Amino acid sequence: MRLGVNTLFLIPEEVGGTEIYVRSVLPAMGRAEPGLEIVVFTNRENHDSFAGFERVPLDVQARSRPRRIAAEQIRLPRAARRAGVDVLYSPGYTGPLRAPCPQVVTIHDTQFLDFPEDFPWFSRTVQRFLIGGVARRAEAITTVSEFSRGRIAHHFRVPPERVIVAHSSLSGIFTTPQPCTMPKPFLLYVANTYPHKNAALLVNAFARIADSIPHTLVIVGQPRAGEPPAHPRVKRIHYIPYLELVGLFQHCDLLVFPSLYEGFGRPVVEAQEAGTRVIAAQAGAVPEIGGDGASYFDAAREESIADAILAALDEPAEVRARYLRAGRENAKRFTWDECARQTLRACRLALGA
């Protein structure tokens, strides 16, 4: 199979978990199917970073969203035809509405439909047109959880059998000890601060109990709409090198994950792999992904978050140890090799269609 990969959306170090997904699954697909030919369609920002693959540069600046969309719809199909690809795989939500070959698209979640208030009207409208259009036209769709699979089938009215779950996975680096310069003790939350990430309610819950615990609350992620309120013991970090972030995961007393909506919820399993106690929202895909290795709270209620933090910090050592063991076992479910196998299954489904 000659597989074309649409990376026009990918701006290095700016698209978060989607970049990790692409850069991890492509080598795993090569391992799973040694005869696979991978052709990466690149933009100006990411071309050099895909040096290990056959590349076709489209010479578009991805930071200009209108130009990127135009290139994806007009120039990418032509480039795919010239490159002779058998399947075009678009792992970043959108792809061409018309293509010269079967298509597979990865839709990680339907946040723009389930939480439309997180997006300006024009952005929602464009996403509905582009993502909905390619979802209905693609021969196969992959996504990262059963939760997202159900939401995709519901919103886009596509047969569930066309949607294949290819779980996101882990880097493996969270088991390697890393130093940490953050003064202890501290609690950790990792998320860009969109409103549904619920950072504001977390800060309010922390403020309720701050006098009864010695911890700092550390929130790591890019600022978005809905920045949390200031608090003297809340430390806000917009960017941190990856290995330093791993150190934070390993040395915090608790990962608190109050997000109201996740298609996957990567920080939950990253913390579990790191051997960190996790408490998280009973919402979205989080319980599906966190399994028995986390305990859950009602993230819509400030007092529920506060009570869950206190309970986890006060629990007996044997209870904590049980959660840590279950978390490490749960994290082993998520491998890039399995993600690659499911993605290749989607590609074969597309070819058969």
C-alpha atoms as one frame of an Amber mdcrd trajectory, in Angstrom:
protein
   0.000   0.000   0.000   1.180   3.504  -0.835  -0.219   5.746   1.892  -0.394
   9.523   1.587  -0.447  11.425   4.893  -1.919  14.921   5.086   0.080  16.943
   7.640  -0.903  20.391   6.381  -2.538  21.148   9.753   0.583  20.347  11.765
   2.604  23.272  13.126   5.440  21.869  15.276   4.912  22.333  19.038   1.597
  24.116  18.513  -1.086  21.470  17.945  -0.547  19.491  21.155  -1.653  15.874
  21.376  -2.516  15.690  17.681   1.151  16.195  16.814   2.200  13.463  19.249
  -0.382  11.190  17.616   0.914  11.736  14.075   4.608  11.536  14.887   4.105
   8.336  16.891   1.647   6.404  14.742   3.463   6.776  11.415   6.643   4.901
  12.461   4.461   2.295  14.200   2.523   1.760  10.963   5.810   1.179   9.165
   6.758  -1.440  11.771   3.365  -3.131  11.544   3.439  -3.377   7.747   7.039
  -3.437   6.437   6.002  -3.030   2.797   4.035   0.132   3.524   5.134   3.218
   1.566   4.421   6.454   3.455   4.315   9.755   1.563   3.981  12.828   3.784
   2.413  15.983   2.328   4.055  18.808   4.271   3.731  22.553   4.870   6.446
  25.181   5.269   6.575  24.900   9.055   6.859  21.100   9.351   8.652  19.980
   6.168  12.098  19.597   7.750  10.724  17.667  10.731   9.543  14.783   8.509
  12.998  14.179   7.026  12.760  10.421   7.676   9.885   9.998   5.213   9.260
  10.506   1.518   7.977  14.085   1.445   5.917  16.160  -0.952   6.075  19.860
   0.026   2.997  21.954  -0.730   4.806  25.167   0.236   1.895  26.605   2.203
   2.161  28.524   5.471  -0.079  26.600   7.862  -0.335  29.514  10.299  -2.516
  31.186   7.686  -5.610  29.107   8.154  -7.393  30.289   4.980  -4.332  29.412
   2.881  -3.980  26.049   4.592  -7.642  25.202   3.988  -7.393  26.259   0.339
  -4.262  24.137  -0.153  -5.927  21.143   1.496  -8.991  21.387  -0.727  -7.341
  22.268  -4.051  -3.615  21.485  -4.118  -3.539  18.370  -1.915  -5.820  16.240
  -4.163  -3.651  17.122  -7.152  -0.477  16.284  -5.239  -1.989  12.977  -4.084
  -2.826  12.067  -7.679   0.679  12.897  -8.880   2.244  10.915  -6.004   0.151
   7.865  -6.895  -1.098   7.146  -3.387  -3.609   4.347  -2.836  -5.161   5.882
   0.300  -5.038   9.448   1.633  -4.883   9.581   5.440  -5.700  12.872   7.198
  -4.967  12.556  10.945  -5.905  16.135  11.907  -9.730  16.277  11.701 -10.018
  17.686   8.158  -9.187  16.540   4.643 -10.168  17.308   1.067 -13.865  17.054
   0.303 -12.921  15.484  -3.035  -9.924  13.197  -3.457  -8.565  11.010  -6.250
  -8.385   7.951  -3.966 -10.112   6.480  -0.896  -9.719   8.517   2.297  -9.280
   7.859   6.010  -9.654  10.763   8.435  -8.953  10.881  12.164 -11.511  12.885
  14.136 -10.286  12.982  17.722 -13.489  14.444  19.170 -16.533  16.553  18.344
 -15.822  19.293  20.858 -16.846  22.064  18.454 -20.352  20.556  18.377 -20.620
  19.388  21.981 -19.128  22.578  23.466 -19.802  25.200  20.778 -19.318  28.049
  23.263 -15.574  27.317  23.184 -15.383  28.529  19.588 -16.278  31.728  17.745
 -19.279  31.435  15.424 -17.194  31.582  12.249 -14.778  28.904  13.480 -17.673
  26.598  14.399 -19.257  27.103  11.005 -16.046  26.327   9.126 -15.375  23.240
  11.248 -18.909  21.974  10.788 -18.568  22.300   7.017 -15.054  20.843   6.708
 -15.096  18.131   9.381 -18.682  17.126   8.711 -18.031  17.084   4.974 -14.987
  14.844   5.111 -16.606  12.597   7.753 -19.485  11.856   5.390 -17.245  11.412
   2.342 -14.331   9.430   3.799 -14.466   5.692   3.340 -13.284   5.189   6.942
 -12.829   7.277  10.096 -10.544   6.628  13.034 -10.955   8.101  16.488  -9.381
   7.754  19.912 -12.152   6.348  22.135 -15.512   4.594  22.101 -16.968   7.808
  23.492 -15.776   9.791  20.465 -16.903   7.001  18.136 -20.449   7.391  19.437
 -20.389  11.181  19.166 -19.066  11.053  15.578 -21.748   8.577  14.497 -24.398
  10.708  16.209 -23.386  14.114  14.885 -22.417  13.176  11.335 -24.958  10.381
  10.785 -22.295   7.948   9.616 -22.605   4.166  10.123 -20.732   3.177  13.308
 -18.971   0.368  11.454 -17.120   2.997   9.395 -15.633   4.464  12.602 -12.686
   2.523  14.049 -11.196   3.208  17.481  -7.411   3.645  17.289  -6.557   4.732
  20.812  -3.955   7.388  21.330  -0.980   6.077  23.260   2.023   7.011  25.372
   5.643   7.878  24.772   7.040   5.473  27.380   9.165   8.276  28.795   6.948
   8.752  31.855   8.526   5.688  33.478  12.036   7.190  33.246  12.808   9.271
  36.371  13.201  12.977  35.703  14.261  15.789  38.066  11.767  18.367  39.272
  12.556  21.911  40.386   9.015  22.715  41.534   8.894  23.047  45.341   6.843
  20.294  46.946   4.129  19.537  47.764   1.991  20.397  44.758  -1.065  19.302
  42.808  -0.977  19.254  39.009  -3.386  19.976  36.178  -2.236  19.878  32.541
  -4.527  21.472  29.953  -4.888  24.479  27.695  -7.492  26.672  29.378 -10.513
  26.359  27.140 -13.723  26.824  29.165 -14.611  23.120  29.070 -11.225  22.286
  30.608 -12.745  23.699  33.800  -9.613  25.332  35.227 -11.607  28.182  36.777
 -13.789  25.828  38.811 -10.694  23.885  39.860  -9.060  27.069  41.202 -12.256
  27.924  43.095 -12.366  24.402  44.558  -8.709  24.670  45.551  -9.379  28.026
  47.221 -12.041  26.362  49.416  -9.500  23.940  50.887  -6.201  25.815  50.531
  -6.056  26.663  54.260  -6.257  22.972  55.181  -3.506  21.629  52.892   0.100
  22.772  52.293   0.031  22.275  48.512   0.486  24.608  45.570  -1.757  24.035
  42.549   0.268  24.003  39.309  -1.650  24.491  36.041   0.344  23.827  32.870
  -1.006  24.761  29.442  -1.434  27.468  26.877  -3.807  30.334  27.748  -7.078
  30.209  25.895 -10.520  31.679  26.508 -11.572  31.267  30.121  -8.310  31.818
  32.026  -8.635  30.754  35.697  -8.806  33.361  38.457  -5.604  34.360  40.250
  -4.778  32.814  43.609  -1.572  33.254  45.654  -0.911  29.493  45.709  -1.810
  28.759  42.105   1.187  28.699  39.764   0.405  29.153  36.073   2.913  27.760
  33.527   2.118  28.432  29.870   4.959  26.388  28.397   7.458  23.915  29.802
   9.963  21.610  28.049   8.637  18.071  27.704  11.087  16.382  30.067  10.415
  19.009  32.746   6.704  18.301  32.342   7.407  14.594  32.870   9.193  15.563
  36.094   6.098  17.443  37.258   3.941  14.375  36.594   6.308  12.160  38.563
   6.719  14.442  41.580   3.227  15.859  42.152   1.128  14.386  44.943  -1.957
  14.268  42.759  -3.041  14.849  39.172  -6.429  16.593  39.292  -8.221  16.412
  35.938 -11.590  18.234  36.058 -12.153  18.582  32.292 -15.826  18.447  31.365
 -15.132  16.984  27.923 -12.358  14.827  26.482 -12.155  12.667  23.409  -9.303
  10.798  25.093  -7.720  12.552  28.099  -3.998  11.933  27.609  -2.781  13.468
  30.930  -4.763  10.840  32.851  -2.825   7.889  31.423   0.444   9.830  31.331
   0.103  10.321  35.089  -0.769   6.659  35.553   2.316   5.604  33.602   4.364
   7.984  35.781   3.068   6.274  38.939   0.993   9.252  40.072  -2.350   9.176
  41.864  -5.148  10.450  39.594  -8.541  11.932  40.368 -10.626  12.968  37.387
 -13.978  14.063  36.057 -16.761  11.575  35.511 -17.220  13.055  32.036 -16.558
  12.405  28.361 -14.053   9.654  27.573 -12.160  10.107  30.863 -13.627   7.118
  32.810 -13.253   4.899  29.726  -9.579   5.840  29.402  -8.674   6.077  33.104
 -10.348   2.801  34.065  -9.852   1.506  37.598  -6.598   3.414  37.952  -8.340
   6.660  38.906 -11.200   7.830  41.100 -13.835  10.179  39.722 -15.838  13.224
  40.807 -18.636  15.443  39.525 -16.661  18.138  37.721 -19.684  20.428  37.464
 -19.667  20.902  41.259 -16.935  22.870  43.011 -17.479  21.061  46.304 -17.175
  17.656  44.607 -13.729  18.588  43.256 -12.628  19.933  46.643 -13.885  16.857
  48.496 -12.165  14.524  46.007  -8.816  16.304  46.494  -9.050  16.046  50.293
 -10.153  12.406  50.157  -7.281  11.399  47.868  -4.680  13.223  49.978  -6.021
  11.639  53.183  -6.535   8.074  51.925  -4.637   5.192  53.592  -1.330   4.178
  52.031  -2.688   0.797  50.943  -5.577   2.445  49.085  -3.213   4.807  47.313
  -0.899   1.918  46.409  -3.840   0.003  44.956  -4.760   2.929  42.701  -1.137
   3.309  41.584  -0.878  -0.389  40.657  -4.166  -0.272  38.779  -3.087   2.891
  36.993   0.182   1.399  35.766  -1.669  -1.673  34.498  -4.296   0.470  32.798
  -1.645   2.547  31.013  -0.254  -0.616  29.420  -3.441  -0.894  27.326  -2.352
   2.020  25.141   0.424   1.257  22.657   1.312   2.899  19.363   1.668  -0.526
  17.768  -1.989  -1.276  18.496  -2.989   2.209  17.328  -1.086   1.550  14.090
  -2.789  -1.808  13.566  -6.228  -0.241  13.914  -5.286   2.630  11.587  -4.091
   0.140   8.967  -7.349  -1.728   9.422  -9.169   1.509   8.567  -6.966   1.945
   5.490  -7.817  -1.545   4.280 -11.495  -0.855   4.935 -11.182   2.287   2.804
  -9.478   0.381   0.000 -12.174  -2.290   0.104 -14.890   0.336  -0.058
